[in-house]
Amino acid sequence: MMKLYGYFRSSSSYRCRIALNLKGLDYEQVPVHLVKDGGQQKSPAYKALNPQGLVPTLEVDGLVLTQSPAILEWLEETHPEPALLPTGAADRAAVRAFCAVIACEIHPLQNLRVLQYLDAEFGQGAEGKEAWCQRWIGDGLAACEALLAKRPASRYAFGEAPGMAEVYLMPQIFAARRFKVDLSAMPRLSAIAEACEAIPAFAEAHPSRQPDAE
């Protein structure tokens, strides 16, 4: 049995839940609360497992994997069906570029520790942190919308079935809604999100349905 250490609202944990669900893999969730007890991810026991003190961590038969992009690529390589990446090299690069906009350009700026730093060092309360997230999430998702505008119309980002792009996109849409980002100028992303929400693998991975949801 795989063990996924994560936090219900963590975008990177959410990505892994979606991918595991899409691939039909059984896994046990081990909640790591990022706020309670001063942040359970900072405990010596958890840092012995993941020295960065971040979520998610995937443990499989003694193998410990960290960082969601690495976990997702490992899942794709070791459990190739159903495939989350297209077969052609150019198409795979396009999907990875789309995912990187989210994982590298948006997500780090909305991370809990960044928001806590804005509060502690610059005195930014809820309003200031929300404005910060609206700026960077909005810019990043606008870039994602523009990338898809260059491609032929399809039900999902890169074809007629959900894949790695949606694995990254849906947690970011959740965060965008949480921080009240205006998505009205992003009809392609909104349509993809609506299609994904009807799929059990995505619905069951939603933060509101996790055992540690507040």
Disulfide bonds with the S-S distance in Angstrom:
none
